[in-house]
Amino acid sequence: DADKGYSAEGKTYTDTKDVEDIPVKEDLSTPTPVPTASPTSEPTQVPTQTPIVETKLQALPVGTKCTADDGTAIYKITVSDIVNGTVTYMAPANKNAATVNVPDTVVISGVTYKVTAIEKNAFSGCKKLKKVPIGKNVTTIGSNAFYNNGLIQLTIPSKVNKIGTNAFSNNKNLKKL
């Protein structure tokens, strides 16, 4: 029939106006598959976590000679304690510096120590040294600590109660203490 279809090149084409819409029914008689594995209280994969490493600070042993964390000077541990540790200033890292600071406190290996003394001969022979601010915790200045250097002026903190022999000898430019 010409109204129902036509053919061309060996294929038959049908006019869709006579085609009925056939509804598709879902087959609900087949149950949903049940999982075969039973749940467990244990996870199937172990979660990975970067371990937390705690660094415990430790005071260095008494008598240890070491450089401050900032690299400015060498110190000797005199009281080994995380909270109340003390050190003696041994020598500047740079013997040719014009100004060297003896601080109130110093950090060594992450631990803060009070600087309570200046070692004997600490600045002896530092010819270019002109100025040394001394921290408020210093109580002792060792013998020959400032012997034969270029100091012009020095202020000694009020807590200093012991000054060794010849601590300031042979300083031609030192006019005022």
KEPA-653872 format. One record per atom (N, C-alpha, C): atom name; y, x, z; residue in three letters. Coordinates in nm, 2 decimals. Last residue first. Example, Ala and Ser with C-alpha at 12.3 -4.5 7.8 and 13.67 -1.06 7.14 Angstrom:
% KEPA-653872
 name  north   east     up resn
    N  -0.22   1.28   0.71  SER
   CA  -0.11   1.37   0.71  SER
    C   0.00   1.29   0.79  SER
    N  -0.57   1.32   0.78  ALA
   CA  -0.45   1.23   0.78  ALA
    C  -0.33   1.32   0.78  ALA
END
This chain:
% KEPA-653872
 name  north   east     up resn
    N   5.34   8.43   8.28  LEU
   CA   5.22   8.36   8.32  LEU
    C   5.25   8.23   8.37  LEU
    N   5.52   8.63   8.05  LYS
   CA   5.52   8.51   8.14  LYS
    C   5.38   8.45   8.16  LYS
    N   5.48   8.83   7.87  LYS
   CA   5.60   8.84   7.96  LYS
    C   5.59   8.73   8.07  LYS
    N   5.28   9.02   7.68  LEU
   CA   5.28   8.91   7.78  LEU
    C   5.39   8.92   7.88  LEU
    N   5.29   9.25   7.53  ASN
   CA   5.37   9.13   7.49  ASN
    C   5.38   9.02   7.59  ASN
    N   5.10   9.42   7.64  LYS
   CA   5.24   9.46   7.63  LYS
    C   5.33   9.34   7.60  LYS
    N   4.85   9.40   7.83  ASN
   CA   4.91   9.31   7.73  ASN
    C   5.06   9.33   7.73  ASN
    N   4.70   9.53   8.03  ASN
   CA   4.72   9.59   7.90  ASN
    C   4.76   9.50   7.79  ASN
    N   4.54   9.25   8.21  SER
   CA   4.59   9.39   8.19  SER
    C   4.60   9.43   8.05  SER
    N   4.45   9.01   8.30  PHE
   CA   4.56   9.01   8.20  PHE
    C   4.61   9.15   8.17  PHE
    N   4.23   9.07   8.47  ALA
   CA   4.22   8.96   8.37  ALA
    C   4.33   8.96   8.26  ALA
    N   4.19   9.27   8.66  ASN
   CA   4.24   9.31   8.53  ASN
    C   4.24   9.20   8.42  ASN
    N   3.95   9.07   8.84  THR
   CA   4.04   9.19   8.83  THR
    C   4.07   9.22   8.68  THR
    N   3.97   8.71   8.80  GLY
   CA   3.90   8.84   8.82  GLY
    C   4.00   8.95   8.80  GLY
    N   4.08   8.44   8.99  ILE
   CA   4.11   8.52   8.87  ILE
    C   4.05   8.66   8.90  ILE
    N   4.03   8.12   9.10  LYS
   CA   3.98   8.25   9.11  LYS
    C   4.01   8.32   8.97  LYS
    N   4.13   7.87   9.07  ASN
   CA   4.14   7.92   9.21  ASN
    C   4.08   8.07   9.22  ASN
    N   4.28   7.64   8.87  VAL
   CA   4.23   7.78   8.87  VAL
    C   4.25   7.84   9.01  VAL
    N   4.41   7.40   8.87  LYS
   CA   4.28   7.41   8.93  LYS
    C   4.22   7.55   8.94  LYS
    N   4.64   7.43   8.72  SER
   CA   4.65   7.43   8.86  SER
    C   4.52   7.44   8.93  SER
    N   4.61   7.66   8.44  PRO
   CA   4.60   7.53   8.50  PRO
    C   4.60   7.54   8.65  PRO
    N   4.85   7.89   8.32  ILE
   CA   4.72   7.88   8.39  ILE
    C   4.72   7.74   8.46  ILE
    N   4.97   7.97   8.01  THR
   CA   4.99   7.88   8.12  THR
    C   4.85   7.86   8.19  THR
    N   5.11   8.25   7.86  LEU
   CA   4.99   8.18   7.90  LEU
    C   5.02   8.10   8.02  LEU
    N   5.25   8.44   7.59  GLN
   CA   5.27   8.35   7.70  GLN
    C   5.14   8.28   7.73  GLN
    N   5.14   8.63   7.42  ILE
   CA   5.28   8.63   7.45  ILE
    C   5.31   8.56   7.57  ILE
    N   4.86   8.84   7.35  LEU
   CA   4.92   8.72   7.42  LEU
    C   5.07   8.74   7.44  LEU
    N   4.70   9.03   7.21  GLY
   CA   4.84   9.01   7.17  GLY
    C   4.91   8.89   7.24  GLY
    N   4.51   9.23   7.45  ASN
   CA   4.52   9.15   7.33  ASN
    C   4.67   9.12   7.31  ASN
    N   4.39   9.36   7.70  ASN
   CA   4.42   9.43   7.57  ASN
    C   4.42   9.33   7.45  ASN
    N   4.21   9.10   7.86  TYR
   CA   4.25   9.24   7.85  TYR
    C   4.28   9.29   7.71  TYR
    N   4.14   8.85   7.94  PHE
   CA   4.25   8.86   7.84  PHE
    C   4.30   9.00   7.83  PHE
    N   3.93   8.91   8.12  ALA
   CA   3.92   8.80   8.02  ALA
    C   4.02   8.81   7.91  ALA
    N   3.89   9.10   8.32  ASN
   CA   3.92   9.15   8.18  ASN
    C   3.92   9.04   8.08  ASN
    N   3.70   8.87   8.50  SER
   CA   3.76   9.00   8.49  SER
    C   3.78   9.04   8.35  SER
    N   3.75   8.51   8.44  GLY
   CA   3.67   8.63   8.47  GLY
    C   3.75   8.76   8.45  GLY
    N   3.88   8.24   8.60  ILE
   CA   3.90   8.33   8.48  ILE
    C   3.84   8.46   8.52  ILE
    N   3.79   7.91   8.70  THR
   CA   3.77   8.06   8.71  THR
    C   3.80   8.13   8.59  THR
    N   3.84   7.65   8.64  THR
   CA   3.87   7.69   8.78  THR
    C   3.86   7.85   8.80  THR
    N   3.92   7.42   8.40  VAL
   CA   3.89   7.56   8.42  VAL
    C   3.93   7.59   8.56  VAL
    N   4.00   7.16   8.33  ASN
   CA   3.88   7.18   8.42  ASN
    C   3.85   7.32   8.45  ASN
    N   4.22   7.17   8.15  LYS
   CA   4.24   7.14   8.29  LYS
    C   4.12   7.15   8.39  LYS
    N   4.21   7.45   7.92  GLY
   CA   4.18   7.32   7.97  GLY
    C   4.19   7.30   8.12  GLY
    N   4.47   7.65   7.79  ILE
   CA   4.35   7.65   7.88  ILE
    C   4.34   7.51   7.94  ILE
    N   4.59   7.78   7.49  PRO
   CA   4.59   7.67   7.58  PRO
    C   4.46   7.66   7.66  PRO
    N   4.68   8.08   7.40  VAL
   CA   4.56   8.02   7.45  VAL
    C   4.58   7.91   7.54  VAL
    N   4.84   8.29   7.16  LYS
   CA   4.85   8.17   7.25  LYS
    C   4.71   8.11   7.28  LYS
    N   4.79   8.52   7.02  LYS
   CA   4.92   8.50   7.07  LYS
    C   4.92   8.39   7.18  LYS
    N   4.57   8.76   6.89  LEU
   CA   4.58   8.64   6.97  LEU
    C   4.72   8.63   7.04  LEU
    N   4.52   8.99   6.76  LYS
   CA   4.61   8.89   6.69  LYS
    C   4.63   8.77   6.77  LYS
    N   4.34   9.13   6.92  LYS
   CA   4.48   9.19   6.90  LYS
    C   4.57   9.09   6.84  LYS
    N   4.12   9.10   7.14  CYS
   CA   4.16   9.01   7.03  CYS
    C   4.31   9.03   7.00  CYS
    N   4.04   9.25   7.36  GLY
   CA   4.05   9.31   7.23  GLY
    C   4.09   9.22   7.11  GLY
    N   3.90   8.98   7.53  SER
   CA   3.93   9.13   7.53  SER
    C   3.93   9.18   7.39  SER
    N   3.83   8.73   7.58  PHE
   CA   3.93   8.75   7.47  PHE
    C   3.97   8.90   7.47  PHE
    N   3.62   8.77   7.77  ALA
   CA   3.61   8.66   7.66  ALA
    C   3.71   8.69   7.55  ALA
    N   3.58   8.94   7.99  ASN
   CA   3.60   9.00   7.85  ASN
    C   3.60   8.90   7.74  ASN
    N   3.41   8.69   8.17  LYS
   CA   3.48   8.82   8.17  LYS
    C   3.47   8.87   8.02  LYS
    N   3.47   8.34   8.07  GLU
   CA   3.38   8.46   8.10  GLU
    C   3.46   8.59   8.10  GLU
    N   3.62   8.08   8.23  ILE
   CA   3.64   8.17   8.11  ILE
    C   3.56   8.30   8.15  ILE
    N   3.50   7.76   8.33  ALA
   CA   3.53   7.90   8.35  ALA
    C   3.55   7.97   8.22  ALA
    N   3.45   7.49   8.27  THR
   CA   3.50   7.52   8.40  THR
    C   3.53   7.67   8.43  THR
    N   3.43   7.23   8.06  VAL
   CA   3.45   7.38   8.05  VAL
    C   3.52   7.42   8.18  VAL
    N   3.18   6.99   8.07  LYS
   CA   3.31   7.03   8.12  LYS
    C   3.32   7.18   8.11  LYS
    N   3.00   6.87   7.78  TYR
   CA   3.01   6.95   7.90  TYR
    C   3.15   6.98   7.94  TYR
    N   2.82   6.63   7.61  THR
   CA   2.95   6.67   7.64  THR
    C   2.95   6.75   7.78  THR
    N   2.57   6.68   7.35  VAL
   CA   2.60   6.65   7.50  VAL
    C   2.74   6.71   7.53  VAL
    N   2.53   6.75   7.09  GLY
   CA   2.55   6.61   7.12  GLY
    C   2.58   6.58   7.26  GLY
    N   2.52   7.03   7.10  SER
   CA   2.40   6.96   7.07  SER
    C   2.41   6.81   7.11  SER
    N   2.81   7.01   7.28  ILE
   CA   2.71   7.11   7.24  ILE
    C   2.58   7.03   7.22  ILE
    N   3.14   6.96   7.32  VAL
   CA   3.02   6.90   7.28  VAL
    C   2.93   7.00   7.22  VAL
    N   3.36   7.02   7.59  VAL
   CA   3.31   7.06   7.47  VAL
    C   3.17   6.99   7.44  VAL
    N   3.67   6.98   7.77  THR
   CA   3.53   6.95   7.75  THR
    C   3.49   7.00   7.61  THR
    N   3.92   7.11   7.76  ASP
   CA   3.87   7.05   7.89  ASP
    C   3.72   7.03   7.88  ASP
    N   3.91   7.42   7.57  PRO
   CA   3.92   7.28   7.59  PRO
    C   3.88   7.23   7.73  PRO
    N   4.09   7.67   7.48  VAL
   CA   3.98   7.66   7.57  VAL
    C   3.99   7.51   7.62  VAL
    N   4.19   7.76   7.15  ASN
   CA   4.20   7.65   7.26  ASN
    C   4.07   7.66   7.35  ASN
    N   4.38   8.01   7.01  VAL
   CA   4.25   7.97   7.05  VAL
    C   4.26   7.87   7.16  VAL
    N   4.58   8.15   6.76  THR
   CA   4.57   8.05   6.87  THR
    C   4.43   8.01   6.89  THR
    N   4.51   8.35   6.58  ALA
   CA   4.63   8.37   6.66  ALA
    C   4.64   8.27   6.78  ALA
    N   4.18   8.50   6.53  ALA
   CA   4.27   8.38   6.54  ALA
    C   4.40   8.41   6.62  ALA
    N   3.99   8.69   6.52  ASN
   CA   4.12   8.72   6.46  ASN
    C   4.22   8.61   6.46  ASN
    N   3.75   8.60   6.62  LYS
   CA   3.82   8.70   6.70  LYS
    C   3.96   8.74   6.64  LYS
    N   3.62   8.30   6.61  ASN
   CA   3.71   8.38   6.52  ASN
    C   3.79   8.48   6.61  ASN
    N   3.49   8.19   6.82  ALA
   CA   3.41   8.22   6.70  ALA
    C   3.49   8.31   6.61  ALA
    N   3.57   8.34   7.14  PRO
   CA   3.61   8.25   7.03  PRO
    C   3.52   8.29   6.91  PRO
    N   3.34   8.33   7.42  ALA
   CA   3.42   8.40   7.32  ALA
    C   3.46   8.31   7.21  ALA
    N   3.27   8.17   7.65  MET
   CA   3.22   8.31   7.64  MET
    C   3.31   8.39   7.54  MET
    N   3.33   7.94   7.90  TYR
   CA   3.38   7.98   7.77  TYR
    C   3.35   8.13   7.76  TYR
    N   3.07   7.78   8.06  THR
   CA   3.17   7.89   8.07  THR
    C   3.20   7.92   7.92  THR
    N   3.00   7.43   8.14  VAL
   CA   2.98   7.56   8.06  VAL
    C   3.09   7.66   8.10  VAL
    N   2.82   7.16   8.29  THR
   CA   2.93   7.25   8.28  THR
    C   2.90   7.37   8.20  THR
    N   2.72   6.81   8.32  GLY
   CA   2.70   6.95   8.28  GLY
    C   2.83   7.03   8.27  GLY
    N   2.69   6.54   8.40  ASN
   CA   2.78   6.64   8.48  ASN
    C   2.76   6.78   8.44  ASN
    N   2.51   6.42   8.22  VAL
   CA   2.64   6.35   8.26  VAL
    C   2.74   6.45   8.32  VAL
    N   2.30   6.60   8.16  ILE
   CA   2.36   6.51   8.06  ILE
    C   2.49   6.45   8.09  ILE
    N   2.30   6.93   8.28  ASP
   CA   2.30   6.79   8.31  ASP
    C   2.36   6.71   8.20  ASP
    N   2.31   7.24   8.39  SER
   CA   2.24   7.16   8.29  SER
    C   2.22   7.02   8.33  SER
    N   2.57   7.45   8.43  VAL
   CA   2.50   7.33   8.50  VAL
    C   2.44   7.25   8.39  VAL
    N   2.62   7.64   8.24  THR
   CA   2.62   7.68   8.38  THR
    C   2.56   7.57   8.47  THR
    N   2.58   7.78   7.92  ILE
   CA   2.55   7.66   8.01  ILE
    C   2.54   7.71   8.15  ILE
    N   2.83   7.94   7.75  LYS
   CA   2.71   7.96   7.83  LYS
    C   2.69   7.84   7.92  LYS
    N   2.96   7.94   7.41  TYR
   CA   2.96   7.90   7.55  TYR
    C   2.83   7.93   7.62  TYR
    N   3.18   8.02   7.15  ILE
   CA   3.05   8.04   7.21  ILE
    C   3.06   8.01   7.36  ILE
    N   3.38   7.81   6.92  ALA
   CA   3.36   7.91   7.03  ALA
    C   3.21   7.91   7.07  ALA
    N   3.38   7.63   6.70  THR
   CA   3.50   7.71   6.74  THR
    C   3.48   7.82   6.84  THR
    N   3.19   7.44   6.61  GLY
   CA   3.19   7.58   6.56  GLY
    C   3.30   7.67   6.61  GLY
    N   3.15   7.19   6.71  ASP
   CA   3.26   7.21   6.61  ASP
    C   3.27   7.35   6.56  ASP
    N   2.95   7.23   6.89  ASP
   CA   2.92   7.16   6.77  ASP
    C   3.03   7.17   6.66  ASP
    N   2.96   7.57   7.01  ALA
   CA   3.00   7.43   7.02  ALA
    C   2.97   7.36   6.89  ALA
    N   2.67   7.79   7.04  THR
   CA   2.80   7.76   6.98  THR
    C   2.83   7.61   6.99  THR
    N   2.53   7.93   7.34  CYS
   CA   2.53   7.85   7.22  CYS
    C   2.67   7.83   7.17  CYS
    N   2.31   8.05   7.58  LYS
   CA   2.44   8.08   7.51  LYS
    C   2.43   8.01   7.37  LYS
    N   2.18   7.94   7.88  THR
   CA   2.17   7.93   7.73  THR
    C   2.31   7.96   7.67  THR
    N   2.21   7.91   8.15  GLY
   CA   2.21   8.05   8.10  GLY
    C   2.20   8.05   7.94  GLY
    N   2.02   7.62   8.19  VAL
   CA   2.12   7.71   8.25  VAL
    C   2.10   7.85   8.19  VAL
    N   1.91   7.44   7.89  PRO
   CA   1.89   7.51   8.02  PRO
    C   2.00   7.60   8.06  PRO
    N   2.09   7.15   7.77  LEU
   CA   2.03   7.28   7.75  LEU
    C   2.01   7.35   7.88  LEU
    N   2.01   6.81   7.79  ALA
   CA   2.10   6.92   7.83  ALA
    C   2.02   7.05   7.81  ALA
    N   1.93   6.59   7.53  GLN
   CA   1.88   6.68   7.64  GLN
    C   1.98   6.79   7.66  GLN
    N   1.90   6.27   7.39  LEU
   CA   1.98   6.39   7.42  LEU
    C   1.92   6.46   7.54  LEU
    N   1.67   6.14   7.19  LYS
   CA   1.70   6.15   7.33  LYS
    C   1.78   6.28   7.35  LYS
    N   1.67   5.93   6.93  THR
   CA   1.70   6.06   6.96  THR
    C   1.74   6.07   7.11  THR
    N   1.44   5.71   6.81  GLU
   CA   1.54   5.73   6.90  GLU
    C   1.55   5.88   6.94  GLU
    N   1.37   5.56   6.51  VAL
   CA   1.35   5.68   6.58  VAL
    C   1.47   5.70   6.68  VAL
    N   1.20   5.29   6.39  ILE
   CA   1.33   5.33   6.46  ILE
    C   1.30   5.45   6.54  ILE
    N   1.03   5.27   6.08  PRO
   CA   1.03   5.29   6.22  PRO
    C   1.17   5.33   6.27  PRO
    N   1.06   5.00   5.86  THR
   CA   1.10   5.14   5.88  THR
    C   1.10   5.17   6.03  THR
    N   0.78   4.80   5.80  GLN
   CA   0.91   4.82   5.87  GLN
    C   0.94   4.96   5.89  GLN
    N   0.58   4.57   5.64  THR
   CA   0.62   4.71   5.65  THR
    C   0.76   4.71   5.71  THR
    N   0.34   4.34   5.75  PRO
   CA   0.47   4.36   5.70  PRO
    C   0.51   4.51   5.73  PRO
    N   0.02   4.31   5.61  VAL
   CA   0.09   4.37   5.73  VAL
    C   0.23   4.40   5.68  VAL
    N  -0.10   4.01   5.48  GLN
   CA  -0.04   4.14   5.46  GLN
    C   0.03   4.19   5.58  GLN
    N  -0.21   3.79   5.60  THR
   CA  -0.29   3.86   5.50  THR
    C  -0.24   3.99   5.46  THR
    N  -0.19   3.74   5.95  PRO
   CA  -0.13   3.75   5.82  PRO
    C  -0.22   3.82   5.72  PRO
    N  -0.40   3.53   6.14  GLU
   CA  -0.36   3.67   6.11  GLU
    C  -0.30   3.67   5.97  GLU
    N  -0.49   3.28   6.17  SER
   CA  -0.37   3.31   6.24  SER
    C  -0.32   3.45   6.21  SER
    N  -0.58   3.13   5.85  THR
   CA  -0.61   3.21   5.97  THR
    C  -0.48   3.24   6.04  THR
    N  -0.71   2.86   5.65  PRO
   CA  -0.59   2.94   5.70  PRO
    C  -0.64   3.01   5.83  PRO
    N  -0.98   2.90   5.43  SER
   CA  -0.93   2.84   5.55  SER
    C  -0.81   2.92   5.60  SER
    N  -1.01   2.85   5.08  ALA
   CA  -1.00   2.94   5.19  ALA
    C  -0.94   2.87   5.31  ALA
    N  -1.01   2.64   4.89  THR
   CA  -1.14   2.69   4.94  THR
    C  -1.13   2.78   5.06  THR
    N  -0.82   2.34   4.88  PRO
   CA  -0.83   2.48   4.88  PRO
    C  -0.96   2.53   4.94  PRO
    N  -0.93   2.07   4.67  VAL
   CA  -0.91   2.12   4.81  VAL
    C  -0.91   2.27   4.81  VAL
    N  -0.78   1.90   4.39  PRO
   CA  -0.88   2.00   4.44  PRO
    C  -0.83   2.05   4.58  PRO
    N  -0.74   1.55   4.40  THR
   CA  -0.67   1.68   4.39  THR
    C  -0.77   1.79   4.45  THR
    N  -0.98   1.34   4.24  PRO
   CA  -0.90   1.38   4.36  PRO
    C  -0.84   1.52   4.33  PRO
    N  -0.97   1.11   3.98  THR
   CA  -1.01   1.25   4.02  THR
    C  -0.92   1.30   4.13  THR
    N  -0.84   0.87   3.94  SER
   CA  -0.97   0.86   4.00  SER
    C  -1.02   1.00   4.04  SER
    N  -0.62   0.85   3.79  LEU
   CA  -0.60   0.88   3.93  LEU
    C  -0.73   0.88   4.01  LEU
    N  -0.51   0.93   3.49  ASP
   CA  -0.64   0.91   3.56  ASP
    C  -0.63   0.95   3.70  ASP
    N  -0.24   0.77   3.35  GLU
   CA  -0.29   0.88   3.43  GLU
    C  -0.41   0.84   3.50  GLU
    N  -0.20   0.64   3.03  LYS
   CA  -0.23   0.62   3.16  LYS
    C  -0.28   0.74   3.23  LYS
    N   0.04   0.59   2.79  VAL
   CA  -0.06   0.69   2.84  VAL
    C  -0.07   0.66   2.99  VAL
    N   0.08   0.32   2.56  PRO
   CA   0.11   0.39   2.69  PRO
    C   0.00   0.48   2.73  PRO
    N   0.15   0.34   2.23  ILE
   CA   0.04   0.32   2.32  ILE
    C   0.07   0.40   2.45  ILE
    N   0.34   0.17   2.01  ASP
   CA   0.35   0.26   2.12  ASP
    C   0.23   0.24   2.21  ASP
    N   0.22   0.14   1.68  GLU
   CA   0.24   0.08   1.81  GLU
    C   0.26   0.20   1.91  GLU
    N   0.36   0.17   1.36  VAL
   CA   0.28   0.23   1.46  VAL
    C   0.32   0.17   1.60  VAL
    N   0.52   0.08   1.16  ASP
   CA   0.41  -0.01   1.20  ASP
    C   0.33   0.05   1.31  ASP
    N   0.71   0.28   1.12  LYS
   CA   0.76   0.15   1.17  LYS
    C   0.65   0.06   1.21  LYS
    N   0.63   0.52   1.01  THR
   CA   0.61   0.50   1.15  THR
    C   0.65   0.36   1.20  THR
    N   0.45   0.56   0.72  ASP
   CA   0.57   0.51   0.77  ASP
    C   0.55   0.47   0.92  ASP
    N   0.26   0.85   0.65  THR
   CA   0.26   0.71   0.70  THR
    C   0.40   0.68   0.75  THR
    N   0.15   1.05   0.39  TYR
   CA   0.25   1.03   0.49  TYR
    C   0.25   0.89   0.53  TYR
    N  -0.10   1.27   0.28  THR
   CA  -0.06   1.13   0.30  THR
    C   0.03   1.12   0.41  THR
    N  -0.10   1.53   0.04  LYS
   CA  -0.10   1.49   0.18  LYS
    C  -0.05   1.34   0.18  LYS
    N  -0.09   1.61  -0.23  GLY
   CA  -0.22   1.60  -0.16  GLY
    C  -0.22   1.56  -0.02  GLY
    N   0.18   1.59  -0.30  GLU
   CA   0.11   1.72  -0.29  GLU
    C  -0.02   1.72  -0.21  GLU
    N   0.21   1.29  -0.14  ALA
   CA   0.27   1.39  -0.22  ALA
    C   0.20   1.52  -0.20  ALA
    N   0.19   0.94  -0.09  SER
   CA   0.13   1.07  -0.09  SER
    C   0.21   1.17  -0.18  SER
    N   0.28   0.70   0.15  TYR
   CA   0.29   0.75   0.02  TYR
    C   0.22   0.89   0.03  TYR
    N   0.27   0.38   0.33  GLY
   CA   0.26   0.53   0.32  GLY
    C   0.27   0.57   0.17  GLY
    N   0.33   0.12   0.34  LYS
   CA   0.26   0.18   0.45  LYS
    C   0.25   0.33   0.44  LYS
    N   0.43   0.03   0.10  ASP
   CA   0.51   0.02   0.22  ASP
    C   0.46   0.09   0.34  ASP
    N   0.22   0.06  -0.08  ALA
   CA   0.34   0.14  -0.10  ALA
    C   0.43   0.14   0.02  ALA
    N  -0.12   0.08   0.00  ASP
   CA   0.00   0.00   0.00  ASP
    C   0.12   0.09   0.00  ASP
END
